[in-house]
Amino acid sequence: MGQWCGAMTDLGNRSLERGLTVLEVLTRPGPATLAELHRATGLPKSSLRRLLATLIARGVVHRSRQDGRYRSVIAMPGPGFAPGAGQEARFVTLAWPHMQALTLQIGWPSDLQVPRARAMQLIESARSLTPYKLWQGRIGTLINMFGAASGRAYLSALPGDEALALFDQLADDPVLGPGRFRLDRDSFLAMLAEARARGYALRQPGYGGEILAHDQLAALSVPIRFRGRPAGTINTTWLRDSLTADRFAARFLPAVSLCRDRIEQALAQAAA
């Protein structure tokens, strides 16, 4: 009996050590594919798959549906949720089922984006699920708040003084600031008022994304609130020439809003 228990302890310690090795790789070099983890750790891919399945089930690791890479969330020690550094993978885990359901329902995909100090950042996307050929975007891309629908939705959900403070802070930034679109304070305030009245935000005319010269997409975005403050946005995209923004909103805004409501409910339940 003692030898059997000792063997089980050794096996458990070895599995724990391997799991910690995987987390170290994902925390230090950063997100990795299965092949990259195999090269970095020397562990068999079959063992890595088992370890990753356990880590994902425990909410410690997340695999992005967009780029297939594994990401660590060890900065979040428990299963709850509170917005901030180290929370993005937990956010994705809670939001993904509803993003997936939305895309399967309406055909057009959604992105999950969160605010950074000077921009929005894409942390997950359902674009791989759409039947349409769209620019896929890149996880981790920083996105201009004043041009993208996601940023405008986020800014519209902030208290007015905070939104204006961001406008002033970024006024001189040629890439991430409002000057890129020749927005002055009056036009910025008008945009915020319009987005608040509609309940959603659209792209600034002329904005075509951050990587391509123009990605040929249009976007509609709604803020995701947590404890009364915007924690991120659901950004729905479609081919610009296929539907006007008004027609897209008339057809799909109820489904997008329901997706947002379900994500907010999931965040609240996780935090509780």
C-alpha positions as CSV (number, residue, x, y, z in Angstrom):
1,M,0.0,0.0,0.0
2,G,2.8,2.4,0.9
3,Q,4.7,1.7,-2.3
4,W,1.5,2.3,-4.3
5,C,0.8,5.6,-2.6
6,G,4.4,6.7,-3.1
7,A,4.1,5.9,-6.8
8,M,0.9,7.9,-7.1
9,T,2.6,10.8,-5.3
10,D,5.6,10.7,-7.7
11,L,3.2,10.6,-10.6
12,G,1.2,13.6,-9.2
13,N,4.4,15.5,-8.6
14,R,5.6,14.9,-12.1
15,S,2.3,16.0,-13.6
16,L,2.4,19.1,-11.4
17,E,5.9,19.9,-12.4
18,R,5.0,19.5,-16.1
19,G,2.0,21.7,-15.7
20,L,4.1,24.5,-14.0
21,T,6.6,24.2,-16.8
22,V,3.9,24.8,-19.4
23,L,2.6,27.8,-17.4
24,E,6.2,29.2,-17.2
25,V,6.5,29.1,-21.0
26,L,3.1,30.7,-21.5
27,T,3.8,33.4,-18.9
28,R,7.4,34.4,-19.9
29,P,7.7,34.1,-23.7
30,G,4.0,34.4,-24.0
31,P,1.2,32.8,-26.1
32,A,2.3,29.6,-27.9
33,T,0.9,26.9,-30.2
34,L,1.1,23.3,-29.3
35,A,4.2,22.8,-31.5
36,E,5.9,25.8,-29.9
37,L,5.2,24.4,-26.4
38,H,6.5,21.0,-27.6
39,R,9.8,22.7,-28.7
40,A,10.1,24.8,-25.6
41,T,9.4,22.1,-23.0
42,G,10.5,18.9,-24.7
43,L,7.3,17.3,-23.5
44,P,5.4,14.9,-25.8
45,K,2.5,16.5,-27.6
46,S,0.1,13.8,-26.2
47,S,1.2,14.8,-22.7
48,L,0.9,18.5,-23.5
49,R,-2.7,18.0,-24.8
50,R,-3.7,16.3,-21.5
51,L,-2.0,19.0,-19.4
52,L,-3.6,21.8,-21.5
53,A,-7.0,20.3,-21.3
54,T,-6.8,20.2,-17.5
55,L,-5.4,23.8,-17.3
56,I,-8.2,25.1,-19.6
57,A,-10.8,23.3,-17.6
58,R,-9.5,24.9,-14.5
59,G,-9.6,28.4,-16.1
60,V,-5.8,28.8,-15.9
61,V,-5.1,28.7,-19.6
62,H,-7.2,29.8,-22.6
63,R,-6.9,28.7,-26.2
64,S,-7.9,31.5,-28.6
65,R,-10.3,30.4,-31.4
66,Q,-8.8,33.1,-33.6
67,D,-5.1,32.2,-33.7
68,G,-5.1,28.8,-32.0
69,R,-2.5,29.9,-29.4
70,Y,-2.6,29.1,-25.7
71,R,-2.4,31.9,-23.2
72,S,-1.8,31.8,-19.4
73,V,-4.0,33.6,-16.9
74,I,-2.1,32.8,-13.8
75,A,-2.4,36.4,-12.7
76,M,-5.9,35.4,-11.8
77,P,-5.7,32.9,-9.0
78,G,-9.4,32.1,-8.7
79,P,-12.4,31.4,-10.9
80,G,-14.0,34.8,-10.4
81,F,-13.8,37.9,-12.6
82,A,-12.7,41.5,-12.0
83,P,-11.5,43.6,-15.0
84,G,-7.8,44.4,-15.1
85,A,-4.4,43.0,-15.9
86,G,-4.4,39.2,-16.2
87,Q,-8.2,39.0,-16.6
88,E,-8.5,38.8,-20.3
89,A,-8.5,35.1,-20.8
90,R,-11.1,34.7,-18.1
91,F,-13.1,37.4,-19.9
92,V,-12.8,35.4,-23.1
93,T,-13.8,32.1,-21.4
94,L,-17.0,33.7,-20.1
95,A,-17.8,35.6,-23.3
96,W,-16.9,33.0,-26.0
97,P,-20.0,30.8,-25.8
98,H,-22.2,33.8,-26.4
99,M,-20.0,35.2,-29.2
100,Q,-20.1,31.8,-30.9
101,A,-23.9,31.6,-30.6
102,L,-24.2,35.2,-32.0
103,T,-22.1,34.4,-35.1
104,L,-23.9,31.1,-35.7
105,Q,-27.2,33.0,-35.4
106,I,-26.5,36.0,-37.7
107,G,-23.7,34.8,-39.8
108,W,-21.5,37.8,-39.2
109,P,-18.7,37.6,-36.6
110,S,-18.0,39.5,-33.4
111,D,-14.8,40.6,-31.7
112,L,-14.1,41.0,-28.0
113,Q,-12.1,44.1,-27.2
114,V,-10.9,45.6,-24.0
115,P,-9.5,49.1,-23.1
116,R,-5.8,49.7,-22.6
117,A,-4.3,53.0,-21.4
118,R,-4.2,54.5,-24.9
119,A,-6.2,52.2,-27.2
120,M,-8.6,49.2,-27.5
121,Q,-7.1,45.8,-27.9
122,L,-8.5,42.8,-29.7
123,I,-8.4,39.7,-27.3
124,E,-10.7,37.3,-29.2
125,S,-12.6,37.0,-32.4
126,A,-15.3,34.7,-33.9
127,R,-14.3,35.7,-37.5
128,S,-13.0,32.1,-38.1
129,L,-16.6,30.9,-37.7
130,T,-18.2,33.1,-40.4
131,P,-19.0,31.7,-43.8
132,Y,-17.9,35.0,-45.3
133,K,-14.4,35.9,-46.4
134,L,-13.4,38.7,-44.1
135,W,-10.1,40.1,-42.9
136,Q,-9.4,38.0,-39.9
137,G,-7.7,40.6,-37.7
138,R,-4.9,39.8,-35.2
139,I,-5.2,39.0,-31.6
140,G,-3.4,41.6,-29.6
141,T,-3.8,44.4,-32.1
142,L,-4.1,47.9,-30.6
143,I,-7.0,49.9,-32.1
144,N,-7.6,53.6,-32.2
145,M,-10.5,54.4,-29.8
146,F,-11.7,57.4,-31.8
147,G,-11.9,55.6,-35.2
148,A,-13.1,52.1,-34.3
149,A,-16.7,51.3,-33.4
150,S,-15.4,49.4,-30.4
151,G,-13.5,52.4,-29.0
152,R,-16.4,54.8,-29.6
153,A,-18.8,52.4,-27.8
154,Y,-16.4,52.2,-24.9
155,L,-15.9,56.0,-24.7
156,S,-19.7,56.5,-24.9
157,A,-20.1,54.3,-21.9
158,L,-17.7,56.3,-19.8
159,P,-18.7,59.3,-17.7
160,G,-18.3,62.5,-19.8
161,D,-15.3,63.8,-17.9
162,E,-13.4,60.6,-18.3
163,A,-14.1,60.4,-22.0
164,L,-12.9,64.0,-22.4
165,A,-9.8,63.3,-20.3
166,L,-8.9,60.5,-22.8
167,F,-9.5,62.8,-25.7
168,D,-7.1,65.4,-24.2
169,Q,-4.5,62.8,-23.2
170,L,-4.3,61.4,-26.7
171,A,-4.8,64.6,-28.7
172,D,-1.2,64.7,-29.9
173,D,-0.9,61.0,-30.7
174,P,-0.7,60.7,-34.6
175,V,-1.7,57.0,-34.6
176,L,-4.0,56.4,-31.6
177,G,-5.3,59.9,-31.1
178,P,-8.4,61.8,-32.4
179,G,-6.3,64.0,-34.7
180,R,-5.9,61.1,-37.1
181,F,-9.6,61.8,-38.0
182,R,-9.5,65.5,-37.5
183,L,-11.9,65.2,-34.5
184,D,-12.1,68.3,-32.4
185,R,-13.8,68.4,-29.0
186,D,-17.2,69.5,-30.4
187,S,-17.4,66.7,-33.0
188,F,-16.1,64.2,-30.4
189,L,-18.9,65.2,-27.9
190,A,-21.5,65.0,-30.7
191,M,-20.3,61.5,-31.5
192,L,-20.6,60.4,-27.9
193,A,-24.1,61.9,-27.7
194,E,-25.2,60.1,-30.9
195,A,-23.8,56.7,-29.7
196,R,-25.5,57.1,-26.3
197,A,-28.8,57.9,-28.0
198,R,-28.6,54.9,-30.3
199,G,-27.2,52.5,-27.8
200,Y,-24.4,51.4,-30.1
201,A,-21.4,53.0,-32.0
202,L,-20.2,52.8,-35.6
203,R,-16.9,53.4,-37.2
204,Q,-15.6,56.9,-37.9
205,P,-16.1,57.5,-41.7
206,G,-12.8,56.7,-43.4
207,Y,-11.5,54.4,-40.7
208,G,-10.4,51.1,-42.3
209,G,-8.7,49.2,-39.5
210,E,-5.1,49.3,-38.1
211,I,-3.2,46.9,-40.4
212,L,-4.6,47.0,-43.9
213,A,-5.0,50.2,-45.9
214,H,-8.7,49.4,-45.7
215,D,-10.2,46.1,-44.5
216,Q,-13.5,46.7,-46.5
217,L,-15.5,46.2,-43.3
218,A,-18.1,48.1,-41.4
219,A,-18.7,47.6,-37.6
220,L,-21.3,48.0,-34.9
221,S,-20.2,47.9,-31.3
222,V,-21.9,47.8,-27.9
223,P,-20.3,48.3,-24.5
224,I,-20.1,45.4,-22.0
225,R,-20.6,46.8,-18.5
226,F,-19.4,45.3,-15.3
227,R,-20.5,46.9,-12.0
228,G,-21.7,50.0,-13.8
229,R,-18.5,50.6,-15.8
230,P,-17.5,49.5,-19.3
231,A,-15.2,46.5,-19.2
232,G,-15.0,45.9,-22.9
233,T,-17.0,45.8,-26.1
234,I,-18.7,43.3,-28.5
235,N,-17.7,44.5,-31.9
236,T,-19.7,43.0,-34.8
237,T,-18.3,43.3,-38.3
238,W,-19.7,42.8,-41.8
239,L,-18.7,43.5,-45.4
240,R,-19.2,47.2,-45.9
241,D,-20.8,46.9,-49.3
242,S,-23.3,44.2,-48.4
243,L,-25.4,46.2,-45.9
244,T,-25.8,49.8,-44.7
245,A,-25.3,50.4,-41.0
246,D,-29.0,51.2,-40.6
247,R,-30.1,48.0,-42.2
248,F,-27.5,46.0,-40.2
249,A,-28.8,47.5,-36.9
250,A,-32.4,47.0,-37.8
251,R,-31.8,43.3,-38.5
252,F,-29.2,42.3,-36.0
253,L,-29.0,44.8,-33.1
254,P,-31.4,42.8,-30.9
255,A,-29.2,39.7,-31.2
256,V,-26.0,41.7,-30.6
257,S,-27.6,43.3,-27.5
258,L,-28.8,40.0,-26.2
259,C,-25.3,38.6,-26.6
260,R,-24.0,41.6,-24.6
261,D,-26.6,41.1,-21.9
262,R,-25.6,37.4,-21.5
263,I,-21.9,38.2,-21.3
264,E,-22.7,40.8,-18.6
265,Q,-24.7,38.2,-16.7
266,A,-21.9,35.7,-17.0
267,L,-19.4,38.3,-15.6
268,A,-21.7,39.1,-12.7
269,Q,-22.2,35.5,-11.8
270,A,-18.5,34.7,-11.9
271,A,-17.7,37.7,-9.7
272,A,-20.4,36.6,-7.2
